[in-house]
Amino acid sequence: MSVLSNEARVKILSDIIEIQSVNEKELDVAHYLQQLFKQYDIQSEILKLDGEDSRANLVAEVGNGKPVVGVSGHMDVVTTGDTDQWHYNPFKLTEDNEGKLHGRGSADMKSGLAALAISLIEIKAAGTLNKGTIRFMATAGEEVTSNGAALLHDKGYMDDVDALLIAEPSQDGIVYTHKGTMDIRVTSKGKSAHSSMPELGFNAINPLVDFIHYLNAEYNKVDVHSELLGTPTMNATVINGGDQVNSIPEFSEALFNMRTIPDFDNTKFEALFNQIKDKVATEDNGEITIDPYVNRNPVYTNGNNDFLKLAKSLGDEYFNRDLDVTSSTATTDASYLMKDKDESFAFVMYGPGETGQAHQVDEYVYKDTYLTFINLYIQLLPQYLNSAN
């Protein structure tokens, strides 16, 4: 018998939607979940991020010994954008007449996070876990840098994990491999001068323009393709430079976003940028700096494992459909959590919410889908661990 009614399960999601963890304040979500777990005799640990007063991870466990399944979701959400475009209060979970639960993070990914937390409570209360450990890892900072996941990896929380479930919105298909992402800042330093005497300065914009030109030309020669993940992508997305029209600019910068695949991964992009840096510095005597400030590797597994097969079987049963087993162009915390794992590792991304709802105005998850995922996880996790060799 369940210890939490459907109404209570929706209330938990509502409570954490109301915590406005927009790229911060994950500590408030962690405290909420810690108190929730404490009510059901589940111990948890808060790990604060260095130098971040309001940012933290939460780790909780049920069961003991091996094997270990990690389950993870992030506590941060993206900005709402222009709230005048919303038809619902972004931070008050609101159900419409179609059974959609609206709110920022309802799909990405507080519904998945809440579903995992509730499943932990129900599994412990039911006593269905006969062997092994479920390790719940709620992370900070996934939407920007995955620094919460990086901390968990560095502190060894993934060392003994045999399978990983991330409950990102992916209700229409089970994901077992995804692209990496990389953000690189390229800065150019010059010397300011009056625009009537440019020879007394050095225009920082010129080398940056050359850099972008040469980079695009060189990247256009790249011809790699993954059957599962497609091609890598590279885009210059932000350019800044100068502060007054009649002054020679002493500083300029450009930001680039890459989506990476194993055949052209993050290290190859960084090498390409440094190659162009050397070329521009030689030609223009400019000072160019390359800073890969977000660096999340692609996750590539072969999908040949019992954990994925069981997730697929139960997903088909619970949702009465033949689920796709697929890849994703998006990136998850698995990029850090699985940093030392090989392609045989059991990784599944499967959670409530449609992928296309992430970061959208009037973001939503269907209530029935959210509640169904809770029951699916309640069965999936102990069934896998109890039957593992």
N, C-alpha and C positions, 0 to 999 in steps of 0.2 A: 504494500500500500504506500502511495506517495506521501511524503511529509509536507510537500508544498503543493497547494492547489494551483490550478491554472491562473486564477486571479492573483495569487501571490507571486507566481512566476512573471506575470506581466508587470506587477508592482515593482519587482526588483529591476527589471529593465527600465521602467519609468524613473525609478530613483537615480539610476546612474546616467540616464539621459539628462536629467536635471543638473548634474554636475558638469559645469561648463569647462571641460578639459580640452580647450582649443589650443593645441600645441603646448600645453602646460597643465598643471594642477592634477596630474595623474595620482599624486599622493592622496588627494581627497577620494578618488575612486578606490585606491588601495585600502584606505582606512575603512571605507564602506564595506568592501568585500571581506576584509579581515574581521570586522564585527559580525558580518553575516555568517562566516565560517565558524566563528567562536560559538555562536548559538547552537551549532550542531557538532561541537567537540572536534573541529578540524583546526589544527594548529597551522599558523602561517607566519611568514617572515617578510618584512618590508626591507627592501634594499634601496637606499637613496642613491641617486646619481650624484657623482662628485660635483660640488659647486652649484647644485641645483636644489634650492630650498623646497620647491613645490613638485619635484619630479622624482618618481620612484617606481620600482618594480614590486610585485608581490609574488611570492612563491608559497604554495601549499601542497600537501601530499595526503593521499589516503593509501592504505595498504602498506606493504613492506617487502623488501627484498627485490629480487629480479624475477622476470624482466621489468623494465621501466618504460612506460609510455609517457611522453611529454605532450601536454595539451596547452595551447597558447593562443592568446588574443591580446590586442593592444588597447590601452585605455585612453589614448589621445584621439581627438577628432580634428578635422580641418575646420577652417573658418566658415562661417555661414555665408560670406559674401554680402550682397545687398539684401538685408532682411525684408525690405519692402517688396521683394520678389516672392517671398514666402507667403503661402496661404495659411500657415500654421505657425505657432510659436516654436522656433527651432529647438528650444530646450524644455519643452513640455510634451511628453509623449501623448499623441492625440490619435484616436482611432476614427477613421472615416466610415461611411456606410458600405464600403467594399471590403472591410476587414483589414485595411492597411494601417499600420502603426507608424505615424510620421514623427520625425525628430532627427536632429543632427546626430549621426552615429547609429541610427536605428539599423541601418544595413552595414555600415563600415565603421566599427564592427562591434558595437556594444551588444547587439543581439547575440552574436556568436560568443562573445565573452561571457555574457550572462548565462547562456545555454550551457557552456562548459562548467561554470561555477555551480549551477543548479544540479547538473548531472553528478558532480563530485559529491554534493550533499546527499542526493538520492541513493547513490551507489553505497556510500558509507552506511546510511540508515538501513538499507535493505540487506546489507551483509552479503552481497552477491560476488564480491571480489575475493576469490579463494587464494590467489597468489599474485605476487608482483605488486608494482607501485604505479599509481597515476600521479604524475607531477604537473600541477597547474602552475603556469607561468604567465602572469599578466604583465605586460611590458609598457614602458614609456617611450615616446619619441619615434614611433614607427613611421609616422606620416612624413618625417623629414630626414632623419639620419639613422634610425634604428639603434640609437645609442643605448637604449634599455636592453635590447637583445644582445648587443655587443658585450655589455656588462655581465649578463648571465653566462654567455659563452666563456668570457675571460675568467670568471669565478668557478668554472667547472660544472655548472648545472646541467650541461648537455653531455658530459663525458660518459655517463653510464646509460644514456637514453637509447633504447632500441628502436623506437618508432616515434614519429612526431605528427600530431594533428594540429593544424592551424585553421581556426574557424572563420577565416575571411569570407565575405559574401561570394558564394560560388554554388548556389543551390541547383543550378542547371547542369553541373558537371563536376566530376571529381578531378582535381588538378594534382599532378605529381611532378611537374617540372615547370619552371618559369624563368623568364628573363631576369638578368641583373639590371641594376641601374647605377649610374655614375653621374655626379655633378662636378664639373671642373671650373674653377675660377682662373681666368688668365688676366694678369695685370701687367700694365705697361707703365713704366716710370720715365718721366722726362724732366724738363726744366722749364719753369714758367718765364715768360717775357712778354713785353708789349707786342701786340700783333704787328705794329709798324716796324719792329726790329726783331724779326723772328730768328735772325742769326745769333742772337744772344741767348736763345733758349733751345729747347728740343721738344718737338711736338709729340706727346705720348700717344696721340691717336694714330699717327701714321704707321708705326710698327704693328699696332693692333689690327689695323685694316689689312696690312700685308699678311699678318698671321692668319686671319680668317680666310683670306683668299687662298693662300697656300694650303691651309688645312682642308678646305673644301675640295680643292683640286686633287690632293693626295687621297682623301677619303673616297672620292669618286672612283678610284682604282680598286677599292676593296670589293671583292666578289666572293662572299661566303654566304652560305645558307644552311639552316638547320631544318630538317624535315618537320620537327616538332615545333620549333620556336621561330621559324622564319629567318629574317635577316636582322642584323644589328641596325640601330638607328643612331644618328648624331644630329643635334640641332643647336645652333646658337640661339639662345632665347632672351638674353638681356644684354644690352650694351649701355655703358655709362662712360662719359668723359667730358672734361672741361667744365667750367662754371661761368664763363663770361665770353661773349662773342668776340671781344677785342683783346683777349688774352690767350697766349699760347698755353695749351693745357699741359700740366705737369703729371697728370695721372689719367689713366683710362682703364676700363676693365670690361670683360665680356664673360658671361656665364654660359656654359654649355651643358646640355643634358644628353646622356647616352643611355640606350637600352641595349644590354649586352647579351651575347650567347656564348656557350663554351668555345666555339670555333673562332670567335673574335671577342675575347673577354676583356675585363677591366684592365688587366696588365698591358694588353695590346693597345688599348686606347691611350693609356698613359704614355706608353712608348712613342706612339704616333705624335702626341702633343709635344713631347720633349724633342722629337726629331724636328718638328716645325719651329719650335723655340730656338734651337741651335741655328737653323737656317736664317731666321729673321734677325737674331742677335748678330750674326756674322755680317749680314748685309747692311744693317742700319745702326749698329752699335747701340741698340736700345736695350733697356733692362726689362726683360720679360720674366715673369714668375708664373709657374704652373702649380695650382693648388687643387688636388682632388679631394674636396671637402665632404663629399658623400660618395661612398665606395661600397656598394652592395653587389656581391657576386651573383651570377646566375645559379639557379638550383637545378641540377640535372640528375634525375634518378631514372632507373629503367622500369619502374612500376611493377616489377615482378616480385611481389611479396604478399604474404597472407593478410597483412593489415589493410592494404588497398583493396584486395579482393573481398574482404569482409565488409568494408565500407561500401563498396559498390553493390554487393548483394543486399545489404540492409537498406541502402538508399533506394534501390529499385523497389524493394518491398514496401517501405514506408510511404513512398511517393507514387507508387504504381506506375512506373515508367522504366525505360531502359536508359540509364544515365550514361552520358558521354564520359570517357576517361581521357583527359585532355591536358593541354598546356595553357599557360597564361602569359600575356605580355606584361602584366603587372608584377610588382616585386613585393615580397613579404619579409617578415623577420627571419624566415628560414635562411636567408642569405648569410646572416651571422650565426644563428643557432646551429646550422649545419656546416659550419666552416670546415670542420675536419672530417666530415662524413663522405663516403664514396658513393658511387651511383647505385650500389645495392641497398643503400639505406632506405628504410620504409618511411616515406613522407607522403602525407595526404593533406591537401587543402580542400576543406569541404565545410561550408557553413551557411547559415540562413542569410537570405538577401540575394538580390540579383546583382551581378557585377556592375551593370550599368547604373545602379543607384548610388554608387560610391561618389561622394562629393557633390551630389546634385541638390538643387533647390527642391524643397518638399520631400527630401529623402524619406524612404519608407521601407518597412519589411512587412510582409503579411503575417498577421498574428498566428494563423494556423500553421504557417511554415515555421515560425519561431518555436512554437510549442511542439511541433513534430520533431524538430531537430533535438530538442531536449531529450525526448524519449528515445530517439535513435542513438544518441551518445550514451544514455543510460544502459542500453543493450550492447553497443559496440565495444566499449572500453573493457568491461569485465569479461565479456565473451572472448575477446582477443587474448587477454592476459591469461585467463583460465585455461585456454587451449594451447598456449604457446609451449614449445618444447624447451 
